Amino acid sequence: MYASRVKARKNKLSILVFSIVTLLLLTSINQAFANLLITPTRVEFSERDRSAKVSLVNTSNEIKTYKIYWREQYQQQDGQYVPFKAGERDFPSANRMLRYSPRQVTLKPGERQHVRLGLRRPKDLAAGEFRSHLVFDAQPNKAQLAKKKNSGGIKLHLNLSFSIPIIVREGSIDIQSSVGKVDLVTRERDGQVYTGAYIDMNRTGKFSTFGNVKVFWKDNGGQTERLIGVQNNIAIYPELAMRRLLIGFKNHPKKSGIMRIIYEGDGEYKGQIFAEKMLQVNELNYRREENYK
């Protein structure tokens, strides 16, 4: 009996510690993203481009240091990035033809600095798209580490990094994109029913797409559309034939009508429509998300 109580107390303590650490981790990550402003968040070199720059701004009230280096990583269907392991597979990397400076920056509160990029395009460069990710790796503050070392309690040291794609293109851009499978789902939370959709965005060719996916709705017999869902900054890179999105709908109950999905370009593709699809929808098309596979 006593052993059971001790075990229960240990389990409660473990859960409490885990919850505190998780909260600290999430808080620190959110603060870190707010501490560094990166502009732009994607750099593209067309055939005539030879240089570019990335602006960094320290928006915190502390001195921040970032190491800068390349990372090779590929995109998964859910949009997340996974670093390549050594010798895993060939990848059209861009870093061998790019130079950047500086390799490390230390920024005072409110200070801005540019990282300059230079391109040396090989004469025999094959047609297609080449990509590497430039990483800004936050370095620990020595004063804070010393202060934490002398104090008791939980010590949580995070070394967070941020990365942006640097893209080199060669040849005429040829992109084919389409809206594939659309699965309408519902989710219940706090007594409210929310609707949304899993949308497969298909892509073929040697080049990536970048833009915003918007979902419009029109009631049967209605004259006007309204925007019910949007997901911005959607990139689909050449290693993917399909990317799956989950877009939640705003103020949209289950009902019959016409749904229009559009993938429109942004940035260097602004004004271009990659794909569009219209669906006739009824209430039976929706499934509860826990039953969706």
C-alpha positions as CSV (number, residue, x, y, z in Angstrom):
1,M,0.0,0.0,0.0
2,Y,2.8,2.4,1.0
3,A,4.8,1.5,-2.1
4,S,1.7,2.2,-4.3
5,R,1.3,5.7,-2.7
6,V,5.0,6.5,-3.2
7,K,4.8,5.4,-6.9
8,A,1.7,7.5,-7.4
9,R,3.5,10.6,-5.9
10,K,6.5,10.0,-8.1
11,N,4.3,9.8,-11.2
12,K,2.5,13.0,-10.3
13,L,5.9,14.7,-9.7
14,S,7.2,13.4,-13.1
15,I,4.1,14.8,-14.8
16,L,4.4,18.1,-13.1
17,V,8.1,18.4,-14.0
18,F,7.3,17.4,-17.6
19,S,4.5,20.0,-17.8
20,I,6.8,22.8,-16.5
21,V,9.7,21.9,-18.8
22,T,7.2,21.7,-21.8
23,L,5.8,25.1,-20.9
24,L,9.3,26.6,-20.6
25,L,10.3,25.1,-23.9
26,L,7.3,26.5,-25.7
27,T,7.7,29.9,-24.1
28,S,11.4,30.0,-25.0
29,I,10.7,29.0,-28.6
30,N,8.0,31.6,-29.0
31,Q,10.3,34.3,-27.6
32,A,13.2,33.2,-29.8
33,F,11.1,33.5,-33.0
34,A,10.1,37.0,-31.8
35,N,13.7,37.9,-31.1
36,L,14.9,37.6,-34.7
37,L,13.3,39.3,-37.7
38,I,14.5,37.8,-41.0
39,T,13.7,39.5,-44.3
40,P,13.1,38.0,-46.8
41,T,12.3,34.4,-45.6
42,R,13.0,33.0,-49.1
43,V,15.6,34.0,-51.6
44,E,15.4,33.2,-55.4
45,F,18.2,33.6,-57.9
46,S,16.9,33.8,-61.5
47,E,19.2,33.4,-64.5
48,R,20.3,37.1,-64.4
49,D,20.7,37.5,-60.6
50,R,24.2,37.4,-59.1
51,S,23.7,38.8,-55.6
52,A,21.2,39.2,-52.8
53,K,21.0,40.1,-49.2
54,V,19.1,39.0,-46.1
55,S,18.3,41.5,-43.4
56,L,18.5,40.4,-39.7
57,V,17.0,42.5,-36.9
58,N,17.3,41.8,-33.2
59,T,13.9,42.7,-31.8
60,S,14.8,41.6,-28.2
61,N,16.2,43.7,-25.4
62,E,19.4,41.5,-25.2
63,I,22.5,41.1,-27.2
64,K,22.1,38.1,-29.5
65,T,24.7,36.1,-31.4
66,Y,23.9,33.8,-34.4
67,K,26.2,31.4,-36.3
68,I,25.4,31.1,-40.0
69,Y,25.9,28.0,-42.0
70,W,24.3,25.8,-44.7
71,R,22.0,22.8,-44.1
72,E,20.7,20.4,-46.7
73,Q,17.1,19.3,-46.0
74,Y,14.2,18.1,-47.9
75,Q,10.5,18.7,-47.6
76,Q,7.9,16.1,-46.5
77,Q,4.3,15.9,-47.5
78,D,3.1,17.7,-44.4
79,G,5.4,20.7,-45.2
80,Q,8.0,19.9,-42.5
81,Y,11.7,19.8,-43.3
82,V,14.1,16.8,-42.6
83,P,17.9,17.2,-42.7
84,F,19.7,14.8,-45.0
85,K,22.0,12.2,-43.4
86,A,25.5,11.9,-44.8
87,G,25.4,9.8,-48.0
88,E,21.6,9.4,-47.8
89,R,21.0,10.5,-51.4
90,D,21.9,13.0,-54.0
91,F,20.2,16.4,-53.9
92,P,20.4,19.4,-56.2
93,S,22.2,21.5,-53.6
94,A,22.9,25.2,-54.2
95,N,25.5,26.0,-51.6
96,R,28.5,24.9,-53.8
97,M,27.8,27.9,-56.1
98,L,27.0,30.4,-53.4
99,R,29.1,32.5,-51.0
100,Y,27.9,34.4,-48.0
101,S,29.2,36.9,-45.5
102,P,29.5,37.2,-42.5
103,R,29.6,33.7,-40.9
104,Q,28.5,35.0,-37.5
105,V,26.6,38.1,-36.3
106,T,26.2,39.7,-32.9
107,L,23.4,42.1,-32.7
108,K,22.6,44.6,-30.0
109,P,18.9,45.3,-29.2
110,G,17.2,46.8,-32.2
111,E,20.3,46.5,-34.4
112,R,20.1,45.5,-38.0
113,Q,22.7,43.7,-40.2
114,H,22.7,42.3,-43.7
115,V,24.0,38.9,-44.7
116,R,25.2,39.2,-48.3
117,L,25.0,36.4,-50.8
118,G,27.0,36.0,-54.0
119,L,26.3,33.5,-56.8
120,R,28.9,32.0,-59.2
121,R,26.8,30.1,-61.7
122,P,28.7,27.3,-63.4
123,K,28.6,27.5,-67.2
124,D,27.5,23.9,-67.5
125,L,24.7,24.1,-65.0
126,A,21.8,21.8,-65.8
127,A,18.3,23.1,-66.2
128,G,16.3,22.9,-62.9
129,E,16.1,24.2,-59.4
130,F,18.9,24.0,-56.8
131,R,18.3,24.7,-53.1
132,S,20.1,24.9,-49.8
133,H,18.9,26.3,-46.5
134,L,20.8,29.1,-44.8
135,V,20.7,28.5,-41.0
136,F,20.8,31.2,-38.3
137,D,21.8,29.3,-35.1
138,A,21.2,31.1,-31.9
139,Q,24.2,30.9,-29.5
140,P,23.8,30.8,-25.7
141,N,24.3,33.9,-23.8
142,K,27.4,33.4,-21.6
143,A,26.2,35.8,-18.9
144,Q,22.8,34.0,-18.6
145,L,24.5,30.6,-18.5
146,A,26.7,31.7,-15.7
147,K,23.7,33.1,-13.8
148,K,21.8,29.9,-14.2
149,K,24.8,27.8,-13.2
150,N,24.9,29.6,-9.9
151,S,21.2,29.2,-9.2
152,G,19.3,26.0,-8.3
153,G,16.3,24.5,-10.0
154,I,15.6,23.3,-13.5
155,K,18.3,24.3,-16.0
156,L,16.9,24.5,-19.6
157,H,19.4,25.6,-22.2
158,L,18.0,26.0,-25.8
159,N,20.1,26.4,-28.9
160,L,17.4,27.3,-31.4
161,S,18.0,27.8,-35.1
162,F,16.0,29.3,-38.0
163,S,16.5,28.5,-41.7
164,I,15.4,30.0,-45.0
165,P,15.6,28.4,-48.5
166,I,18.1,29.9,-50.9
167,I,17.1,28.9,-54.5
168,V,19.1,29.0,-57.8
169,R,17.1,28.4,-61.0
170,E,18.4,27.6,-64.4
171,G,16.3,27.4,-67.6
172,S,12.7,28.3,-68.4
173,I,10.4,27.7,-65.5
174,D,7.9,25.0,-66.4
175,I,5.4,24.1,-63.6
176,Q,2.3,21.9,-63.6
177,S,0.2,22.0,-60.5
178,S,-3.3,20.8,-59.7
179,V,-5.7,20.3,-56.8
180,G,-6.0,16.6,-56.0
181,K,-8.0,14.8,-53.4
182,V,-10.2,16.9,-51.0
183,D,-11.4,15.3,-47.8
184,L,-13.9,17.4,-45.8
185,V,-13.7,16.8,-42.0
186,T,-15.3,18.0,-38.8
187,R,-13.8,18.3,-35.4
188,E,-15.6,18.8,-32.1
189,R,-13.9,21.0,-29.4
190,D,-15.4,22.5,-26.3
191,G,-18.9,21.7,-27.5
192,Q,-18.4,23.4,-30.8
193,V,-18.2,21.7,-34.2
194,Y,-15.5,23.0,-36.6
195,T,-15.1,22.2,-40.2
196,G,-12.1,22.0,-42.5
197,A,-10.5,20.0,-45.3
198,Y,-7.4,17.9,-46.1
199,I,-6.3,19.1,-49.5
200,D,-3.7,17.3,-51.7
201,M,-1.8,19.8,-53.9
202,N,-0.1,18.0,-56.8
203,R,3.0,19.3,-58.6
204,T,5.2,18.1,-61.5
205,G,8.3,19.5,-63.1
206,K,11.8,20.6,-62.1
207,F,10.7,23.8,-60.2
208,S,8.9,24.6,-57.0
209,T,5.7,26.6,-56.5
210,F,5.1,29.2,-53.8
211,G,1.9,31.0,-52.9
212,N,-1.4,30.9,-51.0
213,V,-4.2,28.4,-51.0
214,K,-7.7,29.8,-50.6
215,V,-11.0,28.1,-50.2
216,F,-14.2,29.9,-51.2
217,W,-17.8,29.0,-50.7
218,K,-21.1,29.7,-52.5
219,D,-24.5,28.4,-51.3
220,N,-26.6,26.6,-53.9
221,G,-28.5,29.2,-55.8
222,G,-26.3,32.0,-54.3
223,Q,-24.7,34.7,-56.3
224,T,-21.7,35.6,-54.2
225,E,-18.7,33.7,-52.9
226,R,-17.1,34.2,-49.5
227,L,-13.6,33.2,-48.3
228,I,-13.9,30.5,-45.6
229,G,-10.3,29.2,-45.4
230,V,-6.8,30.3,-46.3
231,Q,-3.2,29.1,-45.8
232,N,-0.4,31.4,-46.9
233,N,3.2,30.9,-47.8
234,I,2.7,27.4,-49.2
235,A,5.9,26.1,-51.0
236,I,5.9,22.7,-52.8
237,Y,9.5,21.8,-53.7
238,P,10.6,19.6,-56.6
239,E,11.3,16.5,-54.4
240,L,7.5,16.4,-53.8
241,A,4.9,15.2,-56.2
242,M,2.2,16.1,-53.7
243,R,1.8,18.1,-50.5
244,R,-1.1,17.6,-48.1
245,L,-2.6,20.6,-46.4
246,L,-5.1,20.9,-43.5
247,I,-7.1,24.1,-43.8
248,G,-9.7,25.0,-41.1
249,F,-12.9,26.8,-42.2
250,K,-14.1,30.0,-40.5
251,N,-17.7,30.3,-39.5
252,H,-18.7,27.5,-41.9
253,P,-21.3,24.9,-40.8
254,K,-21.9,21.7,-42.7
255,K,-24.2,22.4,-45.6
256,S,-24.7,22.0,-49.3
257,G,-23.1,24.3,-51.8
258,I,-20.2,24.9,-54.2
259,M,-16.6,25.0,-52.9
260,R,-13.8,26.6,-55.0
261,I,-10.1,25.9,-54.1
262,I,-7.4,28.1,-55.7
263,Y,-3.6,28.0,-55.4
264,E,-2.3,31.4,-56.4
265,G,1.3,32.5,-56.7
266,D,3.0,34.9,-54.4
267,G,6.5,36.5,-54.2
268,E,8.2,35.9,-57.6
269,Y,5.0,34.1,-58.8
270,K,2.6,36.9,-57.8
271,G,-0.4,37.1,-60.2
272,Q,0.0,33.5,-61.4
273,I,-2.7,30.9,-60.8
274,F,-1.2,27.5,-60.3
275,A,-4.3,25.4,-59.8
276,E,-8.1,25.7,-59.3
277,K,-10.8,23.3,-58.5
278,M,-14.6,23.5,-57.9
279,L,-16.6,20.9,-55.9
280,Q,-20.3,20.3,-55.4
281,V,-20.6,19.6,-51.7
282,N,-23.3,18.2,-49.5
283,E,-23.4,17.5,-45.7
284,L,-22.7,13.8,-46.3
285,N,-19.3,14.6,-47.7
286,Y,-18.0,15.5,-44.2
287,R,-16.5,13.0,-41.8
288,R,-15.4,13.2,-38.2
289,E,-11.7,13.7,-38.1
290,E,-11.1,10.8,-35.6
291,N,-12.7,8.5,-38.2
292,Y,-10.6,9.9,-41.0
293,K,-7.6,7.9,-42.3
